Amino acid sequence: MPITGPDIVVIALVVLVILVLFAGIKTVPQGYRYTIERFGRYTRTLEPGLNLIIPFFERIGAKMNVMEQVLDVPTQEVITRDNASVSADAVAFYQVLNAAEAAYQVANLENAILNLTMTNIRSVMGSMDLDELLSNREVINDRLLRVVDEAVRPWGIKVTRVEIKDIQPPADLVAAMGRQMKAEREKRAQVLEAEGFRNAQILRAEGAKQSAILEAEGEREAAYREAEARERLAEAEATATRLVSEAIAAGDVNAINYFVAQKYTEAMAAIGTASNSKIVLMPMEATALIGSLGGIGAIAREVFGEDKRPATPRAAPPAPRSTPPISSFNPNGE
């Protein structure tokens, strides 16, 4: 069947419609935003998925990546506040929040963020001393993040993190810092040793003090006990003396005999142990001591009278001796 003119027109229209549809259908991948320009002017932003535009009147302007991106900041020289030269490099993380502002507010977005970050690194680190710079890296990161994020906000960019990767002082400065650290550690060791010696001395003194206190308390307790014992002994002697006195007052001859015999025996023991005695004469027979006691009892009965107490049998007098035995006592062994 031959193709006529109307058939060619229909085919041409169908092909044109298909071409228009293909030109107007745009697919945006996830993580990207496309800007649409109509006759060169921004109109809207296409979201991820299938989108339609007007062919021949609208076109895609910029394809912006809205995922978080990493920007490597190269190494650069920084002069600190105390005129120390150090080398520092960093890494920055940023994300496009507004695709239109990022596309039309700044040219060459990545280069702009890089130069802005490098400039602020020099400014922030240059305002700090070397010791502060090396020990306060977190502070530097926080200050850089605030400054850079505030600067890129009109571009529709959010800087999520700025991290200083490495800070390298000069070699001679590193050697000086090593010597300083060694001196500081030696000083700290000496201080700790002195403190340990002082604490040991304090503990020894406290131990001696506690020992003296305990010893004094022990002596006081011993003296108290000794005084209490002497008091109890004196009370016992006073009680015994009172009882003997009451017995004597009541006419008890046996009490007198017991009291006199006790004192006599104590006196003999004292004489025998005296250091200044050379020769001591004393009766060696027990009958002599009993006879003496009997004589003392007779004297007591004469004093108190025979009618007040029943008669007690008189002890037999000792056998007469011509010469009493003599016992020589010589402490020097002669």
C-alpha positions as CSV (number, residue, x, y, z in Angstrom):
1,M,0.0,0.0,0.0
2,P,1.6,3.2,-1.0
3,I,2.1,6.0,1.6
4,T,0.2,9.1,0.7
5,G,0.7,12.6,1.8
6,P,-1.6,12.6,4.8
7,D,0.0,9.5,6.1
8,I,3.4,11.2,6.0
9,V,2.0,14.1,8.0
10,V,0.5,11.8,10.6
11,I,3.8,9.9,11.0
12,A,5.7,13.2,11.2
13,L,3.3,14.4,14.0
14,V,3.7,11.2,15.9
15,V,7.4,11.3,15.7
16,L,7.3,15.0,16.8
17,V,5.1,14.2,19.8
18,I,7.4,11.4,20.8
19,L,10.5,13.7,20.6
20,V,8.7,16.4,22.6
21,L,7.8,13.9,25.3
22,F,11.3,12.6,25.5
23,A,12.6,16.2,25.6
24,G,10.1,17.2,28.4
25,I,10.6,14.1,30.7
26,K,13.6,14.5,33.1
27,T,14.7,11.9,35.6
28,V,16.5,13.3,38.7
29,P,18.6,10.7,40.7
30,Q,18.5,10.6,44.4
31,G,20.9,13.0,46.1
32,Y,20.8,15.6,43.4
33,R,18.7,18.7,42.6
34,Y,18.3,20.1,39.1
35,T,17.6,23.8,38.5
36,I,15.2,24.8,35.7
37,E,15.8,27.9,33.6
38,R,13.2,29.4,31.3
39,F,14.7,31.6,28.7
40,G,17.9,31.8,31.0
41,R,16.0,32.7,34.2
42,Y,15.7,30.3,37.2
43,T,12.2,29.2,37.7
44,R,12.2,26.1,40.0
45,T,14.2,23.1,41.3
46,L,13.5,19.5,40.3
47,E,13.3,17.0,43.1
48,P,14.6,13.4,42.7
49,G,12.3,11.2,40.5
50,L,10.4,11.7,37.2
51,N,9.7,15.4,36.3
52,L,8.3,17.2,33.3
53,I,9.5,20.4,31.7
54,I,8.4,22.4,28.8
55,P,10.6,21.5,25.9
56,F,12.3,24.3,23.9
57,F,11.2,26.8,26.5
58,E,12.8,25.4,29.7
59,R,16.1,23.7,30.2
60,I,18.2,22.2,33.0
61,G,20.5,24.9,34.5
62,A,22.7,23.3,37.2
63,K,22.9,19.8,38.5
64,M,23.7,20.2,42.3
65,N,24.8,17.4,44.5
66,V,23.0,17.8,47.9
67,M,24.9,14.9,49.6
68,E,27.5,15.8,52.2
69,Q,30.8,16.2,50.5
70,V,34.4,16.2,51.7
71,L,36.8,19.0,50.8
72,D,40.5,18.4,51.5
73,V,42.3,21.6,52.6
74,P,46.0,21.5,51.5
75,T,48.9,22.2,53.9
76,Q,49.8,25.8,54.5
77,E,52.2,27.8,56.6
78,V,50.7,29.6,59.7
79,I,52.5,32.2,61.9
80,T,51.3,32.0,65.4
81,R,50.9,35.0,67.8
82,D,54.3,34.3,69.4
83,N,55.9,34.2,65.9
84,A,56.3,30.5,65.6
85,S,55.9,29.0,62.1
86,V,53.9,25.8,61.8
87,S,52.4,23.8,59.0
88,A,48.7,22.8,59.1
89,D,46.3,21.0,56.9
90,A,42.6,20.3,57.4
91,V,39.5,18.7,56.0
92,A,36.0,20.2,55.7
93,F,32.6,18.6,55.3
94,Y,29.8,20.6,53.7
95,Q,26.3,20.0,52.2
96,V,24.2,22.0,49.8
97,L,20.9,23.0,51.4
98,N,19.6,25.3,48.7
99,A,20.5,24.2,45.1
100,A,19.4,27.5,43.6
101,E,21.6,29.7,45.9
102,A,24.5,27.4,45.6
103,A,24.2,27.5,41.8
104,Y,23.6,31.2,41.2
105,Q,25.0,33.0,44.3
106,V,28.7,31.9,43.9
107,A,30.8,30.8,41.0
108,N,33.0,27.7,41.4
109,L,31.5,26.7,44.7
110,E,34.1,24.2,45.8
111,N,37.0,26.6,45.1
112,A,35.2,29.3,47.1
113,I,34.7,27.1,50.1
114,L,38.3,25.9,49.9
115,N,39.8,29.4,49.9
116,L,37.5,30.6,52.6
117,T,38.5,27.7,54.8
118,M,42.2,28.3,54.3
119,T,41.9,32.0,55.0
120,N,40.1,31.4,58.3
121,I,42.6,28.7,59.3
122,R,45.3,31.3,59.1
123,S,43.2,33.8,61.0
124,V,42.2,31.5,63.8
125,M,45.5,29.8,64.3
126,G,47.5,33.0,63.9
127,S,45.6,34.5,66.9
128,M,46.8,31.8,69.3
129,D,50.2,31.0,70.9
130,L,52.0,27.8,70.0
131,D,51.4,26.0,73.2
132,E,47.7,26.9,73.0
133,L,47.6,25.9,69.4
134,L,49.0,22.4,70.1
135,S,46.9,21.7,73.2
136,N,43.5,23.2,72.1
137,R,42.7,21.5,68.7
138,E,39.1,21.1,69.6
139,V,38.8,24.8,70.3
140,I,40.3,25.6,66.9
141,N,37.9,23.2,65.2
142,D,34.9,24.8,66.9
143,R,36.0,28.4,66.0
144,L,36.7,27.4,62.4
145,L,33.3,25.7,62.1
146,R,31.4,28.8,63.3
147,V,33.3,31.2,61.2
148,V,33.2,29.3,57.9
149,D,29.6,28.2,58.3
150,E,28.6,31.8,58.9
151,A,30.5,32.9,55.8
152,V,28.9,30.3,53.4
153,R,25.4,30.6,54.7
154,P,24.3,33.1,51.9
155,W,25.4,30.5,49.3
156,G,22.9,27.9,50.6
157,I,25.7,25.8,52.1
158,K,25.9,24.2,55.5
159,V,29.4,23.4,56.7
160,T,29.0,20.4,59.1
161,R,32.5,19.9,60.3
162,V,36.0,21.4,60.0
163,E,38.9,19.3,61.4
164,I,42.6,20.1,61.7
165,K,44.4,17.0,60.6
166,D,48.0,17.8,61.4
167,I,50.0,20.6,63.0
168,Q,53.8,20.4,62.3
169,P,56.1,22.8,64.1
170,P,59.7,23.2,62.8
171,A,62.3,20.5,63.7
172,D,64.3,22.8,66.0
173,L,61.2,23.8,67.8
174,V,60.2,20.2,68.3
175,A,63.6,19.5,69.8
176,A,63.3,22.4,72.2
177,M,59.8,21.3,73.2
178,G,61.2,17.8,73.9
179,R,63.9,19.3,76.2
180,Q,61.2,21.4,77.9
181,M,59.0,18.3,78.4
182,K,61.9,16.4,79.8
183,A,62.8,19.2,82.3
184,E,59.1,19.4,83.3
185,R,59.0,15.7,84.0
186,E,62.2,15.8,86.0
187,K,60.9,18.7,88.0
188,R,57.6,16.9,88.6
189,A,59.5,13.7,89.7
190,Q,61.6,15.8,92.2
191,V,58.5,17.4,93.5
192,L,56.8,14.1,93.9
193,E,59.9,12.6,95.7
194,A,60.0,15.6,98.0
195,E,56.3,15.3,98.8
196,G,56.8,11.6,99.5
197,F,59.7,12.2,101.8
198,R,57.6,14.9,103.6
199,N,54.6,12.6,104.0
200,A,56.9,9.9,105.3
201,Q,58.4,12.3,107.9
202,I,54.9,13.4,108.9
203,L,53.7,9.8,109.3
204,R,56.8,8.9,111.3
205,A,56.2,11.9,113.6
206,E,52.5,11.1,113.9
207,G,53.4,7.5,114.8
208,A,55.9,8.6,117.4
209,K,53.3,11.0,118.8
210,Q,50.7,8.3,119.0
211,S,53.2,5.9,120.6
212,A,54.1,8.5,123.2
213,I,50.4,9.2,123.9
214,L,49.7,5.5,124.3
215,E,52.8,5.0,126.5
216,A,51.7,7.9,128.7
217,E,48.2,6.6,128.9
218,G,49.6,3.2,129.8
219,E,51.7,4.7,132.6
220,R,48.8,6.7,133.8
221,E,46.6,3.6,133.8
222,A,49.4,1.7,135.6
223,A,49.8,4.4,138.2
224,Y,46.0,4.6,138.7
225,R,45.9,0.8,139.1
226,E,48.9,0.9,141.6
227,A,47.3,3.7,143.5
228,E,44.0,1.8,143.6
229,A,45.9,-1.3,144.8
230,R,47.6,0.7,147.5
231,E,44.3,2.2,148.5
232,R,42.7,-1.2,148.7
233,L,45.7,-2.5,150.7
234,A,45.4,0.5,153.1
235,E,41.7,-0.1,153.4
236,A,42.4,-3.7,154.2
237,E,45.1,-2.8,156.8
238,A,42.8,-0.2,158.3
239,T,40.0,-2.8,158.4
240,A,42.2,-5.4,160.0
241,T,43.6,-2.8,162.5
242,R,40.0,-1.7,163.3
243,L,38.9,-5.3,163.9
244,V,42.0,-6.0,166.0
245,S,41.4,-2.8,168.0
246,E,37.8,-3.8,168.5
247,A,38.8,-7.3,169.6
248,I,41.4,-5.8,172.0
249,A,38.9,-3.4,173.4
250,A,36.5,-6.3,173.9
251,G,39.3,-8.2,175.8
252,D,40.1,-10.8,173.2
253,V,43.6,-12.0,174.2
254,N,44.0,-14.1,171.0
255,A,43.6,-11.0,168.9
256,I,46.4,-9.3,170.8
257,N,48.6,-12.4,170.4
258,Y,47.9,-12.6,166.7
259,F,48.6,-8.9,166.2
260,V,51.8,-8.8,168.3
261,A,53.1,-12.0,166.6
262,Q,52.4,-10.6,163.2
263,K,54.3,-7.4,163.9
264,Y,57.1,-9.3,165.6
265,T,57.5,-11.5,162.6
266,E,57.5,-8.5,160.2
267,A,60.1,-6.8,162.3
268,M,62.3,-9.8,162.3
269,A,62.1,-10.1,158.5
270,A,62.9,-6.4,158.2
271,I,65.9,-6.7,160.5
272,G,67.2,-9.7,158.5
273,T,66.9,-8.0,155.2
274,A,68.4,-4.6,156.2
275,S,71.4,-3.6,154.2
276,N,73.3,-1.9,157.1
277,S,73.1,-4.9,159.5
278,K,76.2,-7.0,159.9
279,I,75.4,-9.4,162.7
280,V,71.8,-10.3,163.8
281,L,71.0,-12.3,167.0
282,M,67.6,-14.0,167.0
283,P,66.1,-17.1,168.6
284,M,66.2,-20.1,166.3
285,E,63.7,-22.2,168.2
286,A,60.0,-21.8,167.6
287,T,59.3,-22.5,171.3
288,A,61.1,-19.3,172.2
289,L,58.8,-17.3,169.9
290,I,55.7,-19.1,171.3
291,G,57.0,-18.4,174.8
292,S,57.4,-14.7,174.0
293,L,53.8,-14.7,172.7
294,G,52.6,-16.4,175.8
295,G,54.4,-13.8,177.9
296,I,52.8,-11.0,175.9
297,G,49.4,-12.7,176.4
298,A,50.0,-12.9,180.2
299,I,50.7,-9.2,180.3
300,A,47.5,-8.6,178.4
301,R,45.5,-10.6,180.8
302,E,46.9,-8.8,183.7
303,V,45.9,-5.5,182.0
304,F,42.3,-6.6,181.2
305,G,41.8,-8.7,184.4
306,E,41.2,-12.3,185.0
307,D,37.5,-11.9,185.8
308,K,36.5,-10.5,182.4
309,R,37.5,-13.4,180.2
310,P,37.5,-17.1,180.9
311,A,40.9,-18.5,181.7
312,T,42.9,-19.8,178.9
313,P,45.6,-22.4,179.3
314,R,49.0,-20.8,179.7
315,A,51.7,-22.0,177.4
316,A,54.4,-24.0,179.0
317,P,57.5,-22.0,179.6
318,P,60.5,-22.8,177.5
319,A,63.2,-25.2,178.9
320,P,65.9,-23.3,180.7
321,R,69.1,-22.9,178.8
322,S,72.4,-21.7,180.0
323,T,73.3,-19.9,176.8
324,P,70.9,-19.1,174.0
325,P,72.1,-20.1,170.5
326,I,73.6,-17.4,168.5
327,S,73.2,-17.3,164.8
328,S,75.7,-15.1,163.0
329,F,74.4,-13.3,159.9
330,N,77.0,-11.7,157.7
331,P,75.8,-10.3,154.4
332,N,79.4,-10.3,153.1
333,G,79.7,-14.1,153.7
334,E,82.4,-13.8,156.4
